[in-house]
Amino acid sequence: MQANVDMVKAQEDKIIAMLDAVSQEMCNYEKITNPWYISSLHQKFVIVKEMISKKFKLRERGMAGTVRIGSWNLHHPQPSQHSAFNYKELMRIFNISTIIHKCNLDIVALQEVSEESTREIMGQLNIFAENGQQWQILNSDVTSLAGRFLYRTPSIIYSQHCVEDEKFKWKPMIADFSVNNSWNIRLMNFHLKSRGDKLTNDEEVIEMAQLVCSKYSDKNKDVILLGDFNCIPNFGGLNQLGYKNVFGLQDYTNTKSCETYDNIIVPHTVFPRLVDNGIDATLKHNDPNNDHISDHRLIWAELGY
């Protein structure tokens, strides 16, 4: 436990040093001539430092030999124009990265997020990273907010990128990964288009599962569906196709705690290896401290291999 505390303290020191450097850069920036503006920015960075000094604990693994896979709709945070001066964006990236880090994820599927913002999140995660680990980004082949992946090396190796399927209005991103050279998985990162008729989306989820069974099944890989489905997937229909939701009807994944639109759907053969799952409760509805991060919460599943 002390090792975790020491690691977090080292990470905090890194962040504080980084902010000190940025703050100094801001004070030397030639175009800033208003002393009040400089003072105001300085006070904001003092607040940031105080927030960073609060300890956050890594969520421990349920057991050895597991992989923790997450999914999060980030509500399309815009990339910063100049990260040194966009205080809100700096805080948003930091808060997103902190939540991903403390959940101790190995892979996270993201929806509604730009490549620029994803790279900033990856950069922040790599400041947190220890023991030779490094986060990598996997982008969509097309210009799309539907999906991106962040994954942690060397335990996770990206092995193949499958082209997005044209069948869906918002194309799912499909990628293959190897977990510690022991388990090959194919992740399908979905963000189904929001509609007034949620039944239509529900039918699309079943259609999606049928497509997986017919087109994307691989005897050497377990196919996992995850993302924002913009509906509560049909449990019965998925069960008949050999799939099972990790989260139930009352496992609300939005900040209002009234919807279960985000989910991780695994094959029946994989479900018994579910060690743990979680919905991060950091974000609260109408909480100004969220700084418009998202109206969705990060979800994750820990699976043995």
C-alpha positions in Angstrom: 0.0 0.0 0.0 2.9 2.4 0.8 4.3 1.8 -2.7 1.0 3.1 -4.1 1.1 6.2 -1.9 4.7 6.9 -3.0 3.9 6.4 -6.6 0.9 8.8 -6.4 3.1 11.4 -4.6 5.7 11.1 -7.4 3.0 11.7 -10.0 1.7 14.7 -8.1 5.2 16.2 -8.0 5.5 15.7 -11.8 2.3 17.5 -12.4 3.1 20.4 -10.1 6.5 20.8 -11.8 4.8 20.8 -15.2 2.3 23.5 -14.1 5.1 25.6 -12.6 6.9 25.5 -15.9 3.7 26.5 -17.8 2.9 29.2 -15.3 6.4 30.7 -15.8 6.0 30.5 -19.6 2.8 32.4 -19.3 4.4 35.2 -17.2 7.1 35.6 -19.9 4.7 35.5 -22.8 5.2 38.8 -24.7 1.6 39.3 -25.8 0.4 39.4 -22.2 0.7 43.0 -21.0 -2.2 43.1 -18.5 -0.8 42.5 -14.9 -4.3 41.7 -13.6 -4.7 39.0 -16.2 -1.4 37.4 -15.2 -2.4 37.6 -11.6 -5.7 36.0 -12.3 -4.1 33.1 -14.2 -1.6 32.6 -11.4 -4.4 32.3 -8.9 -6.1 29.6 -11.0 -2.9 27.6 -11.1 -2.7 27.9 -7.4 -6.1 26.3 -7.2 -5.0 23.6 -9.6 -2.1 22.7 -7.4 -4.3 22.5 -4.4 -6.6 20.1 -6.3 -3.6 18.0 -7.4 -2.3 17.7 -3.8 -5.5 15.7 -2.8 -4.6 12.0 -3.0 -6.3 9.7 -5.4 -6.0 6.0 -4.9 -5.6 3.5 -7.7 -8.4 1.0 -7.7 -6.7 -2.3 -7.0 -7.1 -5.4 -9.2 -9.5 -8.1 -8.1 -6.8 -10.7 -9.0 -3.7 -11.3 -11.0 -3.9 -12.3 -14.7 -6.7 -9.8 -15.6 -7.3 -7.0 -18.0 -9.4 -4.0 -17.3 -11.3 -2.6 -20.3 -13.2 0.7 -20.1 -15.6 2.8 -22.2 -16.4 6.5 -22.0 -18.4 8.9 -24.0 -16.6 12.2 -23.5 -19.2 14.5 -24.9 -16.8 15.9 -27.6 -14.4 18.1 -25.6 -12.9 20.6 -27.9 -9.1 20.7 -28.4 -7.4 23.7 -26.8 -6.1 26.4 -29.0 -3.1 26.9 -26.7 -2.9 24.5 -23.8 -0.9 27.0 -21.7 -3.7 29.5 -21.7 -6.9 27.6 -21.9 -7.4 26.9 -18.2 -10.7 25.1 -18.6 -9.4 22.7 -21.2 -6.3 22.1 -19.1 -8.4 21.2 -16.2 -10.8 19.0 -18.3 -7.9 17.0 -19.7 -6.4 16.6 -16.3 -9.7 15.5 -14.7 -10.4 13.0 -17.6 -6.9 11.5 -17.3 -7.1 11.3 -13.5 -10.4 9.3 -13.7 -9.0 6.9 -16.3 -5.8 6.5 -14.3 -7.4 5.9 -10.9 -9.7 3.2 -12.5 -6.4 1.4 -13.4 -7.5 0.6 -17.0 -5.5 -1.2 -19.6 -7.7 -0.2 -22.6 -10.3 2.4 -22.9 -12.7 2.9 -25.8 -13.6 6.6 -26.2 -16.6 8.1 -28.0 -17.3 11.7 -29.1 -13.7 13.0 -28.7 -11.4 14.6 -31.2 -8.0 13.3 -32.0 -6.3 16.4 -30.6 -8.1 16.0 -27.2 -7.3 12.3 -27.2 -3.6 13.0 -27.7 -3.7 15.5 -24.8 -5.3 12.9 -22.6 -2.7 10.3 -23.7 0.1 12.8 -22.8 -1.3 13.4 -19.4 -1.7 9.6 -18.8 1.9 9.1 -19.7 2.9 11.7 -17.1 1.1 9.4 -14.6 2.6 6.2 -16.1 5.2 4.3 -14.1 7.3 1.1 -14.4 8.1 1.5 -18.1 4.4 1.6 -19.1 3.3 3.9 -22.0 -0.1 4.8 -23.3 -0.7 4.7 -27.0 -3.5 6.0 -29.2 -5.4 4.2 -31.9 -7.4 6.5 -34.2 -10.2 5.8 -36.6 -9.4 5.4 -40.3 -12.0 8.0 -41.1 -12.8 11.4 -39.8 -15.2 10.5 -37.1 -16.0 11.2 -33.5 -17.5 7.7 -33.2 -14.5 6.0 -31.6 -10.9 5.9 -30.5 -8.8 3.7 -28.3 -6.2 4.4 -25.7 -4.2 1.3 -24.6 -1.4 0.7 -22.2 1.8 -0.9 -23.4 3.7 -3.2 -23.0 0.9 -5.4 -21.4 -1.5 -4.5 -24.3 -0.3 -4.9 -27.9 -2.3 -3.6 -30.8 -2.3 -6.3 -33.4 -4.6 -5.4 -36.2 -7.0 -2.6 -37.1 -10.2 -3.6 -38.9 -11.9 -1.0 -41.1 -15.1 0.5 -39.7 -18.3 -1.2 -40.9 -20.3 0.8 -43.4 -23.6 -0.8 -42.3 -24.2 1.6 -39.4 -25.1 5.3 -39.6 -22.2 6.0 -37.2 -19.5 3.5 -38.0 -18.1 1.4 -35.1 -14.3 1.3 -34.8 -13.0 -2.3 -34.7 -9.6 -3.3 -33.5 -7.7 -6.4 -32.3 -5.5 -6.5 -29.3 -3.2 -9.0 -27.6 -3.3 -9.1 -23.8 0.2 -10.1 -22.4 0.5 -12.4 -25.4 -2.0 -14.7 -23.7 -5.5 -13.6 -24.9 -6.5 -12.2 -28.3 -9.5 -10.0 -28.3 -11.4 -8.0 -30.9 -13.1 -4.8 -29.6 -15.9 -3.1 -31.4 -16.3 0.5 -30.2 -19.8 1.7 -30.9 -21.6 5.0 -30.7 -25.1 4.5 -32.1 -26.9 7.6 -33.3 -29.3 9.1 -30.7 -32.9 8.8 -31.9 -36.3 9.7 -30.4 -37.4 6.1 -31.0 -35.1 4.1 -28.7 -36.7 0.8 -30.0 -35.0 1.4 -33.3 -31.7 1.6 -31.6 -32.5 -1.5 -29.7 -33.1 -3.3 -32.9 -29.8 -2.0 -34.3 -28.0 -3.5 -31.3 -29.5 -6.9 -32.1 -28.6 -6.4 -35.8 -25.1 -5.4 -34.7 -24.7 -8.6 -32.7 -25.9 -10.7 -35.6 -23.4 -9.0 -37.8 -20.6 -9.8 -35.3 -21.6 -13.5 -35.3 -21.7 -13.7 -39.1 -18.9 -11.4 -40.2 -16.5 -10.6 -37.3 -16.4 -13.8 -35.3 -12.9 -15.4 -35.1 -12.2 -18.7 -33.5 -8.8 -17.3 -32.3 -10.3 -14.1 -30.8 -13.1 -13.2 -28.4 -15.2 -10.4 -29.7 -16.4 -7.7 -27.2 -18.9 -5.0 -27.9 -18.7 -1.8 -26.0 -19.6 1.9 -26.2 -22.6 4.2 -26.1 -25.6 2.4 -27.5 -28.1 5.2 -26.9 -30.5 2.6 -25.6 -30.8 -0.2 -23.1 -29.7 -3.2 -25.2 -32.2 -6.1 -25.5 -31.0 -8.6 -22.9 -33.1 -11.4 -24.2 -32.1 -10.9 -27.9 -28.4 -10.7 -27.0 -28.6 -13.8 -24.8 -30.0 -15.8 -27.8 -27.1 -14.7 -29.9 -24.6 -15.8 -27.2 -23.8 -12.4 -25.7 -24.4 -11.0 -22.2 -24.4 -7.4 -20.9 -21.9 -6.7 -18.1 -24.2 -4.0 -16.6 -27.8 -4.4 -15.6 -30.9 -2.3 -16.0 -30.3 -0.4 -12.7 -26.6 0.2 -13.4 -27.1 3.8 -14.5 -24.2 5.1 -16.6 -25.2 8.8 -17.0 -24.6 11.6 -14.5 -28.4 12.0 -13.9 -28.5 8.3 -12.8 -31.5 7.5 -15.0 -30.1 5.7 -18.1 -28.0 2.6 -18.9 -27.0 3.5 -22.4 -23.3 2.7 -22.0 -22.4 -1.0 -21.8 -19.9 -3.7 -22.3 -21.2 -6.8 -24.0 -19.2 -10.0 -23.8 -19.7 -13.6 -25.2 -21.2 -16.2 -22.8 -17.9 -18.0 -22.8 -16.1 -14.9 -21.5 -18.7 -13.8 -18.9 -17.7 -16.4 -16.3 -14.3 -14.7 -16.3 -15.8 -11.4 -15.1 -13.8 -10.6 -12.0 -15.2 -7.1 -11.3 -16.9 -4.2 -13.0 -17.5 -0.5 -12.1 -19.1 2.8 -13.0 -17.0 5.7 -11.9 -19.0 8.1 -9.8 -16.7 11.0 -9.9 -18.9 13.1 -12.2 -22.1 14.5 -10.6 -25.1 16.0 -12.4 -25.0 19.9 -12.4 -21.7 19.9 -10.5 -19.7 23.0 -11.7 -16.5 21.2 -10.9 -17.1 18.7 -13.7 -16.4 21.6 -16.1 -18.6 20.0 -18.8 -16.5 16.9 -19.0 -19.4 14.7 -20.0 -22.9 13.7 -19.1 -21.7 10.0 -19.2 -19.7 8.1 -16.6 -16.7 5.9 -17.4 -17.6 2.2 -17.2 -15.2 -0.7 -17.0 -15.0 -4.5 -16.7 -12.1 -6.6 -15.3 -11.8 -9.9 -17.1 -9.5 -12.8 -16.4 -7.5 -14.5 -19.2 
